[in-house]
Amino acid sequence: MAINIKRIILLYVIELVILVLLSLMGFYVGPLLVSQPMIESLQNQIMATADLGPNYIFLHNLVIDTLMAIPVIGPLVFISALVMTGFILGVYVAYALNSILGLVISLFVTMFFPHGIIELLAYAFSTTGSLTFTGNLINSLRGKQRITKSDIVTWVIYYLISVVLLYIAANVEYFEIMALKKLISGMLTT
């Protein structure tokens, strides 16, 4: 069994669509459901973790990625993580900027900065592996096929590729955060 690039790209596109739709929902509906102090507390936690370095970012994302890779439940974790990320991003922008242009820029940064592209691809790999293995498992239970060593190896390869991509993404994200902090502090001191 080979890596299915078409499925990975399809899941990547699905990730982008879900993030856009849920961030719009978070922007317009979120402030009615989530208080500003709760969002500020979450923002403080996120900012504090960024200072802990790329390994912390990697380990945090690895937990999510590993859950996405688990057969049967992985796709549910995939959807849940995207729903939470998109919705919270929308709510945060609604409170912080109250600007649809700010939301568009935030989505662009989240989805198309190098770390975002790599991270979303990592999640697409792990979820594709989960979906593929889940399909094999269902077919096995129906008596249509048996789970083979090749099926297990392919599932592990999907996961390992996602882990490598996440490690790269964490380091790139940390670099981007540090570069932006330096840029912003330089703008404020001049």
Number of C-alpha atoms within 10 A of each C-alpha: 10 11 15 13 12 10 17 21 15 12 20 20 15 15 21 18 14 18 25 23 15 23 30 23 19 26 25 16 16 22 17 11 9 14 12 17 10 11 19 14 11 14 13 11 11 12 12 11 14 17 13 11 17 20 14 16 21 23 15 13 19 19 10 16 27 19 18 29 29 21 22 18 15 23 22 14 19 21 17 13 16 21 21 15 17 27 24 21 25 32 29 25 23 23 17 13 12 15 13 15 11 15 22 16 13 16 21 13 14 20 19 14 14 15 23 19 17 23 26 23 23 29 30 30 32 32 34 30 31 26 22 21 22 19 14 20 19 16 14 14 12 10 9 10 12 14 14 12 9 11 18 14 13 18 27 17 17 25 26 17 15 27 23 13 21 25 21 18 25 26 18 19 23 21 15 15 16 15 12 12 12 12 11 11 11 10 9 8 6 5
